[in-house]
Structure formats: C-alpha cells, structure tokens
Amino acid sequence: MSFASRFWATARRPKWIGALVLALAIAASFALLGQWQLERSFEGGEVTEEQTETVVPIDTIAVPQEPMMSAATGQRVVVRGSFIPGDFLILSGRSNHADPGYWVVGHLVTLDGASLAVALGWSETEDAAASVIDDLDAITPGGEFAGRYLPTESPQQSDFEAGVRSALAVSELINIWTQVPEGVYGGYLVLADAPAGLDVIDSPPPVTEVSLNLLNVFYAIEWVIFAGFAVFLWYRLVRDDVEDQVAAEAEASGEPPVE
C-alpha cells in the first residue's frame, strides 16, 4: 500500500476525524480573530459623511472660548441669533467652484450671547458684494441659520502690506467687530442658503483619509498563520501516525520501510 493510501486510510479513523473537526474549529476561530483585527486596522478612518451631514445645534459640537475640536470640522449645524449691523465685511481672493471672487462675512450673536463669524455668500465682483451689504441689515433678528462649521483660518493668509484681507480669521475679526463679543466660537459658519444677491459658497463634506493601523494588520496576518498551522498540525500528527505504522510493520517483517 502506498504511503498516500495509508495516510487517507488513517485519516478516516474516528480519532483523526474528530481531531480534524477540532482543528477546523480552531482555524475558524483564528480566522475570525484575524478578520476582527483587520477591521480594527481601518477603524480610525471610518467616519464621516453620515456624521457630518446630520444637522445638529452648534452648541452640541462646539463651545465658545474653547479650541475647535477636529471632530467638529465640516459638521452641518444650526444656530439661532442676530447679525450685528455694521459688522459685515468683504474678503477678497475667495474662489467658489474654481471661480475667483469675494466673500461677504457677518457677525452673528447667538441667543446665548456668543459671537460666531458667518460666511454668508460669494460674489464675483467686489462692487456686487458691497451692494448686497446695504440690504443685509434686513436679515430677520433672532432667525435660524444653518450651514457647515469650519475651523478658523490664519491671519497670515492675508496680504496686509497690500491692503488685502482674504483670510477668515476669527482672531482678527474680534478686533474689527463694533460689538465686543462676550464669547467667541473658534470656527466659522458657511451658510447653506445665501442671502439674495449672493451665491452659496461651495462647502463640500470633509474628506477623511482611511488610516491603516499596521500593528492590527500584523496581528491579522498572525491569526491567519495560526489558522493554517492548526490544520497543518493535524496533518503532521496523522502523518506521524502513518510513519509509526510503517516503521512497526517493517520492524516486524525485518524489511526496510517503504514510503
């Protein structure tokens, strides 16, 4: 009888069938652990669109006078308040759908008395933006405003030497606003609906790169190897049993074992 025939004859014995079932169960458990580790390796980057696109009150994701949390970036929010007349200004060098133009920015005071910078809309020309500002005082006081909450920009982005203001920097606006704020949000709001005469500013959902945790990937590979080893161990034990049988028969017959 060939060695292969002996192997499969031995493997079909109840003892080794039971051992195979146990080995496969262990291998399946290891494979599931590997899958779990692989899923965990992507957990840091799973997020985003669903969470940021759910409109929530601004005070649930941000607090005045505190740094803006990264999780709040790009979140769609709603806030109630009134714009302060005379605190509207124009930012230059602001693109919208790749078209150069201007932003109109206002100073909103919430019902709780906190100040929030708001980018109301975009205009292709500075004159058009300036003409809209004359009508902005008519915005309903105590109204509800919705949009996307974004982090403040750096004042250094503006070319002050050339007399250009292009950055929406909250730290700079505090010194410009006519009404001294009691508390200021660290980010600014881009309105979802622009006032008449302005275009809505394009503010797509934030793009979050999926970060890969290499340590978890390594663990996942380890579990797959362990799963394979469980089946290999069964094979090795059956093979050793067959080899012992062959050696015992050869010893009894006085002939060298034949594989």
QUINORPE-V87101 format. One record per backbone hydrogen bond with DSSP energy under -0.5 kcal/mol. NH is the residue of the N-H (numbers start at 1). CO is the residue of the C=O. E is the energy in kcal/mol with one decimal. If there is no record, write none. Layout:
BEGIN
nh = {NH,NH}
co = {CO,CO}
e = {E,E}
END
This chain:
BEGIN
nh = {3,6,7,8,9,10,11,12,13,16,17,18,19,20,21,22,23,24,25,26,27,28,29,30,31,32,33,34,35,36,37,38,39,40,41,42,42,43,45,46,46,47,49,52,53,54,55,56,58,60,61,62,65,66,72,73,74,75,76,77,78,79,81,82,84,85,87,89,91,92,94,95,96,99,102,103,104,105,105,106,108,108,109,110,110,111,113,115,116,117,118,119,120,120,121,122,123,129,130,131,132,133,134,135,136,136,138,139,143,143,145,147,148,149,150,150,152,153,157,158,160,162,163,164,166,169,170,172,173,174,175,176,177,180,182,185,188,189,190,191,191,192,193,198,199,208,209,211,213,213,214,217,218,219,220,221,222,223,224,225,226,227,228,229,230,231,232,233,234,235,236,237,238,239,240,241,242,243,244,245,246,247,248,249,250,251,252,253,254,255}
co = {259,2,3,4,5,6,7,8,10,13,13,14,15,16,17,18,19,20,21,22,23,24,25,26,27,28,29,30,31,32,33,34,35,36,37,38,39,40,42,42,43,45,47,48,49,51,53,76,78,57,58,58,184,63,69,70,149,72,52,147,56,145,143,109,107,83,84,105,103,165,101,93,99,96,123,91,121,89,103,118,106,116,82,108,114,80,110,183,108,187,106,189,104,118,104,199,102,125,126,127,128,129,130,132,132,133,135,136,81,140,79,77,190,75,148,188,186,168,154,155,158,159,160,159,164,167,168,169,169,170,172,173,173,178,113,115,150,117,148,119,189,146,146,195,122,206,207,209,41,211,212,213,214,215,216,217,218,219,220,221,222,223,224,225,226,227,228,229,230,231,232,233,234,235,236,237,238,239,240,241,242,243,244,245,246,247,248,249,250,250}
e = {-0.8,-2.2,-2.6,-2.3,-2.1,-2.5,-2.8,-1.1,-1.8,-0.5,-2.4,-2.6,-1.7,-2.1,-2.4,-2.1,-2.5,-2.8,-2.2,-2.4,-2.6,-2.5,-2.0,-2.4,-2.4,-2.2,-2.1,-2.2,-2.3,-2.4,-2.3,-2.1,-2.3,-2.1,-1.4,-0.5,-1.2,-1.0,-1.5,-0.5,-1.2,-0.8,-1.0,-3.2,-2.0,-1.0,-0.7,-1.8,-1.9,-2.0,-1.4,-1.4,-3.1,-1.4,-1.5,-1.3,-2.6,-2.0,-2.5,-2.9,-1.6,-2.6,-2.1,-2.3,-2.5,-0.6,-1.9,-2.3,-2.5,-2.3,-2.1,-0.6,-2.2,-1.6,-3.0,-2.3,-2.2,-2.9,-0.5,-3.0,-0.6,-2.5,-2.9,-0.6,-3.0,-1.4,-1.8,-3.8,-2.6,-0.6,-2.3,-3.5,-2.4,-0.9,-0.9,-2.7,-2.6,-1.7,-2.6,-2.1,-1.3,-1.5,-0.9,-1.7,-0.7,-1.0,-1.5,-2.1,-0.9,-1.4,-3.3,-2.2,-2.1,-2.9,-0.5,-3.0,-1.0,-2.3,-1.9,-2.0,-1.3,-0.8,-1.6,-2.5,-0.6,-1.4,-0.6,-0.7,-2.1,-1.9,-0.9,-1.5,-2.7,-0.6,-0.7,-2.5,-2.9,-2.6,-2.4,-2.2,-0.6,-2.7,-0.5,-2.0,-3.1,-0.6,-0.6,-0.7,-2.1,-0.6,-1.0,-1.7,-2.4,-2.1,-2.4,-2.2,-2.1,-2.3,-1.8,-2.2,-2.5,-2.2,-2.2,-2.4,-1.9,-1.3,-2.3,-2.8,-1.3,-2.1,-2.9,-2.2,-2.3,-2.5,-2.3,-1.9,-2.4,-2.8,-2.3,-2.1,-2.7,-2.6,-2.4,-2.5,-2.4,-2.3,-2.0,-2.0,-1.5,-1.2}
END
